[in-house]
Amino acid sequence: MLTRGNKKKQRTEVTIEKQELLIIREPGSSAWGLCPQCGIEVRLVSANQAAALAGESTRAIYRWIEDGMVHFTETSEGHLFVCLASIPQIGAIEDLTEQSNE
């Protein structure tokens, strides 16, 4: 017979994996183009899209631009586009997706 002192406690460990897919559909806010700093054709997105993809605020993206941490280009109309390849969090993801498409 088991006494109270001899009972074994069971421990259950639960692991939850989460995967997210972010689709941004904003007309005219994303395009393929030549990044002046990279010198290659890359995906260029608005600062808002770059912020959403990087998990940062739009203000953080503008700070990165001001600090020279990310590449950008401006259109003649004054629209700012950010080079996705220059954002560390995104660049690694873009490299992986390009490799899987080859």
NULUMPA-950570 format. One line per field, with one value per atom (N, C-alpha, C): residue in three letters; atom name; x, z, y. Coordinates in steps of 0.1 Angstrom, whole numbers, plus 5000, padded with zeros to 4 digits. Layout:
NULUMPA-950570
residuo: c(ALA	...)
atomo: c(CA	...)
u: c(X	...)
w: c(Z	...)
v: c(Y	...)
END
This chain:
NULUMPA-950570
residuo: c(MET	MET	MET	LEU	LEU	LEU	THR	THR	THR	ARG	ARG	ARG	GLY	GLY	GLY	ASN	ASN	ASN	LYS	LYS	LYS	LYS	LYS	LYS	LYS	LYS	LYS	GLN	GLN	GLN	ARG	ARG	ARG	THR	THR	THR	GLU	GLU	GLU	VAL	VAL	VAL	THR	THR	THR	ILE	ILE	ILE	GLU	GLU	GLU	LYS	LYS	LYS	GLN	GLN	GLN	GLU	GLU	GLU	LEU	LEU	LEU	LEU	LEU	LEU	ILE	ILE	ILE	ILE	ILE	ILE	ARG	ARG	ARG	GLU	GLU	GLU	PRO	PRO	PRO	GLY	GLY	GLY	SER	SER	SER	SER	SER	SER	ALA	ALA	ALA	TRP	TRP	TRP	GLY	GLY	GLY	LEU	LEU	LEU	CYS	CYS	CYS	PRO	PRO	PRO	GLN	GLN	GLN	CYS	CYS	CYS	GLY	GLY	GLY	ILE	ILE	ILE	GLU	GLU	GLU	VAL	VAL	VAL	ARG	ARG	ARG	LEU	LEU	LEU	VAL	VAL	VAL	SER	SER	SER	ALA	ALA	ALA	ASN	ASN	ASN	GLN	GLN	GLN	ALA	ALA	ALA	ALA	ALA	ALA	ALA	ALA	ALA	LEU	LEU	LEU	ALA	ALA	ALA	GLY	GLY	GLY	GLU	GLU	GLU	SER	SER	SER	THR	THR	THR	ARG	ARG	ARG	ALA	ALA	ALA	ILE	ILE	ILE	TYR	TYR	TYR	ARG	ARG	ARG	TRP	TRP	TRP	ILE	ILE	ILE	GLU	GLU	GLU	ASP	ASP	ASP	GLY	GLY	GLY	MET	MET	MET	VAL	VAL	VAL	HIS	HIS	HIS	PHE	PHE	PHE	THR	THR	THR	GLU	GLU	GLU	THR	THR	THR	SER	SER	SER	GLU	GLU	GLU	GLY	GLY	GLY	HIS	HIS	HIS	LEU	LEU	LEU	PHE	PHE	PHE	VAL	VAL	VAL	CYS	CYS	CYS	LEU	LEU	LEU	ALA	ALA	ALA	SER	SER	SER	ILE	ILE	ILE	PRO	PRO	PRO	GLN	GLN	GLN	ILE	ILE	ILE	GLY	GLY	GLY	ALA	ALA	ALA	ILE	ILE	ILE	GLU	GLU	GLU	ASP	ASP	ASP	LEU	LEU	LEU	THR	THR	THR	GLU	GLU	GLU	GLN	GLN	GLN	SER	SER	SER	ASN	ASN	ASN	GLU	GLU	GLU)
atomo: c(N	CA	C	N	CA	C	N	CA	C	N	CA	C	N	CA	C	N	CA	C	N	CA	C	N	CA	C	N	CA	C	N	CA	C	N	CA	C	N	CA	C	N	CA	C	N	CA	C	N	CA	C	N	CA	C	N	CA	C	N	CA	C	N	CA	C	N	CA	C	N	CA	C	N	CA	C	N	CA	C	N	CA	C	N	CA	C	N	CA	C	N	CA	C	N	CA	C	N	CA	C	N	CA	C	N	CA	C	N	CA	C	N	CA	C	N	CA	C	N	CA	C	N	CA	C	N	CA	C	N	CA	C	N	CA	C	N	CA	C	N	CA	C	N	CA	C	N	CA	C	N	CA	C	N	CA	C	N	CA	C	N	CA	C	N	CA	C	N	CA	C	N	CA	C	N	CA	C	N	CA	C	N	CA	C	N	CA	C	N	CA	C	N	CA	C	N	CA	C	N	CA	C	N	CA	C	N	CA	C	N	CA	C	N	CA	C	N	CA	C	N	CA	C	N	CA	C	N	CA	C	N	CA	C	N	CA	C	N	CA	C	N	CA	C	N	CA	C	N	CA	C	N	CA	C	N	CA	C	N	CA	C	N	CA	C	N	CA	C	N	CA	C	N	CA	C	N	CA	C	N	CA	C	N	CA	C	N	CA	C	N	CA	C	N	CA	C	N	CA	C	N	CA	C	N	CA	C	N	CA	C	N	CA	C	N	CA	C	N	CA	C	N	CA	C	N	CA	C	N	CA	C	N	CA	C	N	CA	C	N	CA	C	N	CA	C	N	CA	C	N	CA	C	N	CA	C)
u: c(5008	5000	5009	5005	5013	5008	5018	5014	5016	5011	5012	5026	5036	5050	5056	5051	5057	5051	5042	5036	5046	5046	5055	5047	5053	5047	5051	5041	5043	5044	5053	5055	5053	5044	5041	5047	5054	5060	5052	5047	5040	5048	5050	5057	5048	5047	5038	5046	5045	5052	5042	5046	5038	5044	5036	5041	5032	5038	5030	5032	5022	5023	5017	5025	5021	5020	5008	5006	5002	5010	5007	5002	4991	4985	4982	4991	4990	4994	4985	4989	5000	5010	5021	5031	5031	5040	5051	5052	5062	5065	5078	5083	5097	5100	5114	5121	5133	5141	5155	5163	5177	5180	5186	5190	5203	5204	5216	5228	5226	5237	5241	5232	5235	5240	5235	5238	5232	5222	5215	5200	5192	5178	5172	5165	5159	5145	5138	5124	5125	5118	5118	5103	5102	5089	5088	5076	5074	5080	5082	5087	5077	5064	5053	5054	5056	5058	5070	5081	5094	5093	5086	5083	5075	5065	5056	5064	5072	5080	5091	5097	5108	5103	5090	5085	5089	5091	5096	5085	5088	5079	5084	5075	5079	5090	5089	5099	5113	5113	5126	5132	5124	5129	5135	5128	5133	5146	5147	5160	5171	5168	5178	5182	5173	5176	5186	5182	5190	5204	5205	5218	5226	5220	5227	5227	5218	5218	5211	5201	5194	5194	5193	5193	5179	5179	5166	5168	5157	5157	5144	5144	5132	5129	5116	5111	5111	5109	5108	5096	5086	5074	5076	5088	5091	5087	5083	5080	5093	5094	5106	5104	5113	5113	5125	5123	5134	5138	5151	5156	5155	5147	5145	5158	5166	5179	5188	5186	5195	5190	5178	5172	5176	5185	5190	5180	5168	5158	5152	5151	5144	5154	5166	5176	5179	5179	5181	5169	5157	5145	5145	5148	5148	5158	5170	5181	5175	5168	5162	5152	5143	5132	5138	5149	5155	5161	5168	5174	5164	5152	5142	5135	5135	5129	5138	5151	5161	5160)
w: c(5000	5000	5000	4992	4991	5002	5008	5018	5012	5018	5013	5010	5017	5016	5004	4999	4988	4974	4973	4960	4952	4939	4930	4923	4922	4914	4900	4891	4877	4872	4863	4857	4842	4837	4823	4817	4806	4800	4786	4784	4772	4764	4751	4742	4732	4730	4720	4710	4697	4687	4679	4676	4669	4656	4646	4633	4628	4623	4618	4603	4596	4582	4581	4576	4575	4560	4556	4542	4542	4535	4534	4520	4520	4507	4507	4503	4503	4489	4481	4467	4467	4458	4456	4468	4478	4489	4489	4478	4477	4463	4460	4446	4446	4435	4433	4427	4432	4426	4430	4424	4427	4439	4449	4461	4458	4460	4457	4465	4478	4486	4483	4481	4479	4464	4455	4441	4434	4441	4435	4435	4428	4428	4440	4448	4460	4462	4472	4475	4483	4479	4485	4491	4504	4510	4517	4521	4529	4543	4550	4563	4572	4570	4578	4576	4563	4561	4567	4565	4571	4586	4593	4607	4611	4603	4606	4604	4593	4590	4601	4605	4615	4629	4632	4645	4653	4647	4653	4650	4656	4654	4641	4635	4624	4627	4639	4644	4645	4649	4650	4636	4626	4612	4608	4611	4607	4615	4627	4635	4628	4624	4617	4604	4597	4585	4588	4598	4602	4607	4613	4618	4607	4595	4584	4586	4594	4597	4586	4579	4568	4556	4544	4532	4528	4521	4516	4503	4497	4485	4486	4479	4479	4464	4462	4448	4446	4433	4430	4437	4440	4447	4462	4467	4481	4489	4483	4490	4494	4506	4511	4510	4505	4504	4511	4519	4526	4519	4519	4513	4523	4520	4530	4533	4523	4525	4535	4538	4548	4562	4564	4577	4582	4593	4597	4599	4606	4609	4596	4586	4573	4564	4563	4554	4555	4567	4569	4564	4566	4561	4546	4540	4525	4519	4526	4521	4521	4532	4533	4522	4520	4510	4496	4493	4480	4478	4488	4487	4485	4491	4490	4476	4469	4456	4445	4448	4437	4434)
v: c(4988	5000	5012	5022	5034	5044	5050	5060	5073	5083	5097	5101	5097	5101	5094	5083	5076	5079	5088	5092	5099	5096	5103	5114	5126	5136	5135	5137	5137	5151	5153	5166	5165	5174	5175	5188	5186	5198	5200	5212	5215	5225	5222	5232	5236	5249	5255	5262	5258	5265	5274	5286	5295	5300	5300	5304	5315	5326	5337	5340	5344	5348	5362	5371	5385	5388	5391	5395	5410	5418	5432	5436	5441	5445	5460	5468	5482	5487	5491	5494	5505	5502	5511	5513	5503	5505	5495	5487	5476	5475	5473	5471	5465	5459	5455	5467	5469	5480	5480	5488	5489	5497	5490	5497	5504	5517	5525	5521	5516	5512	5498	5489	5475	5473	5481	5480	5468	5462	5450	5453	5445	5446	5439	5446	5441	5445	5439	5443	5456	5466	5479	5481	5485	5486	5499	5503	5515	5513	5524	5524	5516	5518	5511	5496	5492	5477	5472	5479	5475	5473	5482	5482	5469	5466	5455	5442	5441	5429	5427	5438	5437	5436	5438	5437	5449	5460	5473	5484	5495	5507	5514	5521	5529	5539	5545	5554	5547	5535	5527	5526	5524	5523	5536	5547	5560	5563	5559	5560	5553	5540	5532	5539	5545	5552	5564	5572	5583	5579	5568	5563	5555	5554	5547	5532	5527	5512	5504	5511	5504	5513	5507	5514	5519	5530	5535	5543	5546	5554	5562	5574	5582	5585	5585	5587	5603	5606	5621	5627	5619	5624	5625	5621	5622	5609	5598	5586	5579	5574	5567	5552	5545	5531	5525	5515	5508	5495	5493	5480	5469	5459	5448	5440	5439	5432	5438	5451	5458	5457	5452	5450	5437	5436	5423	5412	5415	5405	5400	5409	5405	5399	5404	5400	5385	5380	5365	5357	5362	5356	5356	5367	5368	5358	5357	5348	5333	5330	5316	5314	5324	5322	5321	5329	5328	5314	5309	5296	5285	5286	5276	5276	5288	5290	5285	5283	5279	5265)
END
